[in-house]
Amino acid sequence: MLILLLAVAGFWFYGNHNNGDNSTAASSSSSSASQSSEVSSDSTTQSSSSSNTVGPTVSSSSTTGKKLTADIGPKNTAAAVTYYAAKNGVSHWNGVLNTTDGITVQLSTDDDLLNALSEPGQGMAYMVYGYHDVDSDDETDFVYTVDRDDTIHMYTLPNDFDSDQTYEPDMTVSKQDMVNYLNDHGDAESVAKLSNKVDIDR
């Protein structure tokens, strides 16, 4: 009889003890979830509050416009040189811009031409033609060369230039200075548009 009473008492004690633990665990879990929710809510509020104090994000392109960089490719370089020369009054270059059809750049390694230039660059002359007309009867050749350090030399040569004569550039400028000038004068977008109409004739 005593054994039976002890067994019942032990069973009752064990059952109540487990229920208490489960209740405590459930209460603890509920409390933890509530705190987690509050933390999440607070961080969302802080994030929202933070973003409201910073204000809307504004892209630099919408405020500063398009900009050229010094690592522009051949077509952009040809357009930039043409614009720069025209805007700075290099003899007759302004006439090249008087077209909506674009320009052609003919690459030349002709020895007679290169020997006539005091600054032949890296052995390549870039001959610029308006209206995509490389057979133009215009009496002027627009030529530029590029040194290894990206110094650009611009020439205006007679169509029948004397290969025994040495011609000096009308203007010399570093590529970086040219790009800075065009950006500062708001010509970057115009250069980009012209570059889409540049044909490279190799």
C-alpha positions as CSV (number, residue, x, y, z in Angstrom):
1,M,0.0,0.0,0.0
2,L,2.8,2.3,0.9
3,I,4.5,1.6,-2.4
4,L,1.3,2.4,-4.3
5,L,1.0,5.8,-2.5
6,L,4.6,6.6,-3.2
7,A,4.1,5.8,-6.9
8,V,1.0,7.9,-7.2
9,A,2.7,10.8,-5.4
10,G,5.8,10.5,-7.7
11,F,3.6,10.4,-10.8
12,W,1.6,13.5,-9.7
13,F,4.8,15.4,-8.8
14,Y,6.5,14.5,-12.1
15,G,3.4,15.6,-14.2
16,N,3.1,19.0,-12.4
17,H,6.8,19.7,-12.7
18,N,6.8,19.1,-16.5
19,N,3.7,21.2,-17.0
20,G,5.4,24.0,-15.2
21,D,8.5,23.7,-17.4
22,N,6.4,23.7,-20.5
23,S,4.5,26.7,-19.3
24,T,7.7,28.5,-18.5
25,A,9.2,27.6,-21.8
26,A,6.1,28.7,-23.7
27,S,6.0,32.0,-21.7
28,S,9.7,32.5,-22.4
29,S,9.3,31.8,-26.1
30,S,6.4,34.2,-26.3
31,S,8.3,36.9,-24.5
32,S,11.3,36.3,-26.8
33,A,9.2,36.5,-29.9
34,S,7.6,39.7,-28.6
35,Q,11.0,41.3,-28.0
36,S,12.3,40.2,-31.4
37,S,9.2,41.8,-33.0
38,E,9.8,45.0,-31.1
39,V,13.5,45.0,-32.1
40,S,12.5,44.4,-35.7
41,S,9.9,47.1,-35.5
42,D,12.3,49.5,-33.8
43,S,15.0,48.9,-36.4
44,T,12.5,49.4,-39.2
45,T,11.4,52.6,-37.6
46,Q,15.0,53.7,-37.2
47,S,15.8,52.8,-40.8
48,S,12.7,54.6,-42.0
49,S,13.5,57.6,-39.8
50,S,17.1,57.5,-41.0
51,S,16.1,57.5,-44.7
52,N,13.7,60.3,-44.1
53,T,16.4,62.5,-42.6
54,V,18.9,61.8,-45.4
55,G,16.3,62.6,-48.1
56,P,15.9,61.2,-51.6
57,T,18.9,59.7,-53.4
58,V,20.0,61.8,-56.4
59,S,22.1,60.3,-59.0
60,S,25.2,62.3,-60.0
61,S,24.3,62.0,-63.7
62,S,21.0,63.9,-63.1
63,T,22.7,66.8,-61.5
64,T,26.0,67.0,-63.3
65,G,25.1,65.7,-66.8
66,K,27.3,63.5,-69.0
67,K,31.0,63.8,-68.6
68,L,33.8,62.6,-70.9
69,T,36.8,60.7,-69.5
70,A,40.3,60.5,-70.7
71,D,40.0,56.8,-71.6
72,I,37.5,57.5,-74.4
73,G,37.8,55.3,-77.5
74,P,38.9,56.2,-81.1
75,K,35.5,57.5,-82.2
76,N,35.0,59.7,-79.1
77,T,38.5,60.9,-79.4
78,A,38.0,62.0,-83.1
79,A,34.8,63.8,-82.1
80,A,36.4,65.4,-79.1
81,V,39.4,66.6,-81.1
82,T,37.1,68.0,-83.8
83,Y,35.0,69.8,-81.3
84,Y,38.0,71.1,-79.3
85,A,39.8,72.4,-82.5
86,A,36.6,74.1,-83.8
87,K,35.8,75.7,-80.4
88,N,39.4,77.0,-80.0
89,G,39.6,78.6,-83.5
90,V,42.0,76.2,-85.0
91,S,42.1,77.2,-88.7
92,H,39.1,75.9,-90.7
93,W,38.2,73.1,-88.3
94,N,34.9,74.7,-87.5
95,G,33.8,73.8,-91.0
96,V,34.0,70.1,-90.2
97,L,31.2,70.6,-87.6
98,N,28.9,72.2,-90.2
99,T,27.3,68.9,-90.9
100,T,24.6,66.6,-89.5
101,D,26.0,63.6,-91.4
102,G,29.0,63.1,-89.2
103,I,32.7,62.8,-90.0
104,T,35.1,60.2,-91.4
105,V,38.5,59.6,-89.9
106,Q,41.0,58.1,-92.3
107,L,44.0,56.4,-90.7
108,S,47.2,57.0,-92.5
109,T,50.7,55.7,-92.1
110,D,51.9,57.4,-95.3
111,D,55.5,58.3,-95.0
112,D,55.3,61.5,-97.0
113,L,52.5,62.7,-94.7
114,L,54.2,61.7,-91.4
115,N,57.6,63.1,-92.5
116,A,55.9,66.4,-93.2
117,L,54.6,66.6,-89.6
118,S,56.9,67.9,-86.9
119,E,55.0,65.8,-84.4
120,P,54.2,62.5,-86.1
121,G,52.9,60.9,-82.9
122,Q,53.2,57.1,-82.9
123,G,53.5,56.8,-86.6
124,M,49.8,57.2,-87.3
125,A,48.0,60.3,-88.7
126,Y,44.3,60.8,-88.3
127,M,42.8,62.7,-91.3
128,V,39.4,64.1,-90.5
129,Y,36.7,64.7,-93.2
130,G,33.3,66.2,-92.9
131,Y,30.3,64.8,-94.7
132,H,32.0,61.4,-94.8
133,D,33.6,62.5,-98.0
134,V,37.2,61.3,-98.1
135,D,37.4,62.3,-101.8
136,S,36.6,65.9,-101.0
137,D,37.9,68.7,-103.3
138,D,38.4,70.8,-100.2
139,E,41.8,72.4,-100.3
140,T,42.4,71.7,-96.6
141,D,43.4,68.6,-94.8
142,F,42.5,68.3,-91.1
143,V,45.0,66.0,-89.4
144,Y,45.9,65.1,-85.8
145,T,48.4,62.8,-84.2
146,V,48.6,61.3,-80.8
147,D,51.8,60.8,-78.8
148,R,52.4,57.8,-76.5
149,D,51.7,60.1,-73.5
150,D,48.3,61.1,-75.0
151,T,49.4,64.5,-76.2
152,I,47.4,65.5,-79.3
153,H,48.7,67.6,-82.1
154,M,46.3,69.3,-84.5
155,Y,47.2,70.4,-88.0
156,T,45.6,72.2,-90.9
157,L,47.5,71.2,-94.0
158,P,47.0,72.3,-97.6
159,N,45.6,69.5,-99.7
160,D,48.7,69.5,-101.9
161,F,51.1,69.8,-98.9
162,D,54.8,69.7,-99.7
163,S,56.3,66.5,-98.4
164,D,59.7,68.2,-98.3
165,Q,58.4,70.8,-95.9
166,T,57.9,70.4,-92.2
167,Y,54.6,71.6,-90.8
168,E,54.1,72.6,-87.2
169,P,50.8,71.8,-85.4
170,D,48.2,74.6,-85.1
171,M,47.5,73.4,-81.5
172,T,48.9,70.9,-79.1
173,V,47.0,69.7,-76.0
174,S,47.0,66.8,-73.6
175,K,44.0,64.5,-73.9
176,Q,43.1,65.1,-70.3
177,D,43.2,68.9,-70.7
178,M,41.0,68.6,-73.8
179,V,38.5,66.4,-72.0
180,N,38.4,68.9,-69.0
181,Y,37.8,71.8,-71.4
182,L,35.0,70.1,-73.2
183,N,33.4,69.0,-69.9
184,D,33.8,72.5,-68.4
185,H,32.2,74.1,-71.5
186,G,29.2,71.7,-71.6
187,D,30.3,70.0,-74.8
188,A,30.4,66.4,-73.6
189,E,26.9,65.6,-74.8
190,S,27.5,67.1,-78.2
191,V,30.8,65.2,-78.5
192,A,29.0,61.9,-77.6
193,K,26.3,62.6,-80.3
194,L,28.9,63.3,-82.9
195,S,30.9,60.2,-82.0
196,N,27.9,58.1,-83.0
197,K,28.3,59.6,-86.5
198,V,32.1,58.9,-86.8
199,D,33.3,56.4,-89.4
200,I,36.8,55.1,-89.0
201,D,38.3,54.4,-92.4
202,R,41.3,52.0,-92.0
